[in-house]
Amino acid sequence: MRVAPSEFLAKLTTLFASASEKHTVYVTVKRAEASNPAPLLYRATDGKTTGKTKLSTVVPPSELPTFEQEYLTLMRTQLASMLKKRDKAKERRVDKILAASRKKLDENDGKVRITGAKRGAGRRKRMRALHRAQRLRQARSRT
């Protein structure tokens, strides 16, 4: 159903509200014509297979800056509630492990000490260490 740009934003807000628990909202944007200052076609649907809600609007180039500003604020407010918090403790652990491995490489002049057999369970681990050492040496040579 094609609607006016302002009505599209209002209906998109209600579509996000109705689809917040079970469904997905799909929004697509494409050029409506092949001309250079082309109007944009915005489409939005919910993820239902039966009783699907479809919305679309064509925004002329003259109204595009104001529409995009309103559209982006709407999308930010809707997506902000859906994002999960980052697990910073896990990131700190990973950073600590990477810093320790870099320090170990620095102490050995960028060389990886190979212990144990050349083949077997630890091969993948050793190969990763070799690649990290190579990247570290390349980063040093650039600076």
N, C-alpha and C positions, 0 to 999 in steps of 0.2 A: 504494500500500500504506500503510494507516494504522498508525502506530506510536506508542509513548509519547513524550512530549516529550524525555526524556533520550536515548532510543534514536534519535530524529530527529536530534539534534545529533551523535551519534556517526556515524551514517550519512551526514550532510551533510559531515562532515570527510572521510570516505573518498570521497564523491562529488567533492569539490573536488580531492582528490589524484589521482583517476583522470582527471578532466577538465582537468588543468592544461595539457596540451600541445595537445590537438586540439579539445576541445569547450568549450561554454559551459554554465554552471550558471545556471538560472533559478530565482529564489526569489520567491514571491508571498505576500502576507499579506492576509487579508480577515476581516471579521467573520463568524462562523459563524451567528449569529442576529441578529434585529432588536432584541432587548432591550437595555436601557441598559448594564448591566455585562456586555457580551457576551463570550463566549469567542472567541479568535482562531484562525483556520485558517491554518496555514503549509503551503505546498506547495513542493516542490523537484523539478526535473527537470534532466537533462543535455540537451545540444543534439543528441543523436543522433536519426535518423529511424527506424532499426531497432534493436531491443534497447534501447529507451528505459528509463531508470531513473526511477521516480516514487516520491516520498515525500510523506507528509502527516501532520500531527498537529493535534490540537485542544488548545489550551492554555486551561484555565479561568481566569477572572479572579483567583482566589486564588493561582495559581502564576505568573502573568504577570510580576511584577517579577524573580523569580529566573531564569525562563527567558529573558527579554529580556536580562538582564545576561550570561548565558552565550552567548546567540546573538550579541550585539554583539561580545564579545571574539573569538568564532570568526570573524565576518565581518572584523573588523579585521586579524586575523593572516593570513587568506587573501588579502585585498585588498592588504595592504601589500607582499606579494611581487610582485604584478602591476603595481604602479604604476611609471611611468617617472620618472627624475629630470628636473627642470625644467632647461631651458637658460637659465641665469642670464646668460650672456654676451649672448645675444640680447635678453633683457629689459633689460639695461643699455644696449645700443645704442639700443633703441627709446625708453627713458626719456631718453637724451641727445638724441635727435632731437626728441622732444616738448618738452623743456626749451628747446632752441634755437628752436623755432618760437614758443613762448610768449614768450621773450625778444624775438624779432623783433616780435611783436605789441605787446608792452609799449612798445618803442621807438617804434613808429608810432602810439601812443595808441589801440590797439585797432583800427586801420584796416588793411586789406589793400591794398597797392599793386598795382594792375593794370598789368601790362606786357604788351605784345603785343596781338594782335587779340582781339576779344571772342568770336569763335568759332574753333573749331579744336581742335588736340590738347591745348592747355593749359587748356581750359575747365573740365574736371572737377577739375583740380588747384586752380584758382582758386576754384571753388565750395566745395570742401572747406575751403580756407583761410578763406573768408568765414564759413562755418558755425562753424569753430573760434573765430574772432574774436567772433562773436555769443555763443557759449557762455561765452567768457571774460568778456565784458562783463556778461552776466547773473550770473555767479558773483561778480563784483566788486560789483555792485549789491546782492546779497543780504547781503554781509558788511559 
